[in-house]
């Protein structure tokens, strides 16, 4: 498992996305997925996804439409 650090810059974000892509395509189970929740790759993937979500919510917020715009 890689040393997981907070995502504080766009370069960190891009690197985390690339690593998630690698982990998503890791063929560790019979169906090609990481089945064991305690597998080091699965733990790393889950941690990176959490960090990416946090970074995205801070840097790329989604504005919710008001009731008039939404209809």
Secondary structure, DSSP 4 states (H G I P E B T S, - for coil): --------SHHHHHHHHHHHHHHHT---STTSS---TTSHHHHHHHHHHHHHHHHHHHHSPPPPPPHHHH-
